[in-house]
């Protein structure tokens, strides 16, 4: 039973990190997708832009979280 308070601490920290990661990946991935659609790219290029935007957003979220914990 002594692990329950410790689990609560990790759950609180990870829920905020997960929400920020979901926000940044969705926002950057969506922006990359719509930029590709509006510029008239092919379907393959649109999917590629979406994937690149997703991973860029994930990388930025990880860097932001690491800089927050390092400070």
N, C-alpha and C positions, 0 to 999 in steps of 0.2 A: 504493500500500500504506500510505501514511501516514494514510489516512482510516479505517482499521480500528479503531485505538484510540479515535478520536473517535466512531465509530458505536457502539462498545461502551458508552461513557459515556451516550449518548442512549438506547440500548436499555434500560439499567439504570434510568434515571430514568423513562422512559415506561412501563415494565412495572409499576412501583409505582403510578404515577398511574392507569393503566388499571385495575388491580385495585381501587383505592380507589373509582374512579368506578363500576365494575360493582357493587361492594358497596353503595354508598350508593343508587344508582338502584334496584337490586333490592330492597333493604330498605325504602325509603320507598315505592316503587311497590307492592310486595306488601302493605305495611301499609295503604296507602290502598285497595287492592282489597278486602282482607278486611274492612276497616271498612265499606265500602259494601255488601258481600255480607251481613254480619251485621246491618246496619241495615235490610235488606229493600228496597234500592233496585232500580229496574228495570235491565234489561240495559244500556241506553244509559248510565245513570248510573254503573253499575259500570265500564264501559269508560272513561268520562270521568274518573272518580276515578283509575283506573289510569294514564291518560295524564298527568294533572296530577301525580300522585305521582312518575312517572318523571322529568318535567321539573324538578320541585322538587329531587329527589335529584341530578340532573345539575348543576343550578345550585349546590347546596350543595357538591358535590364540586369544582366549578371554583373556588368561593370559597375553600374550604379549601386547595386546591393553590396558589392565588395568594397567600394569606396566608402559606403556608409558604415560598414563594420570596421574598416581600417581606421577610421577617424576617431 
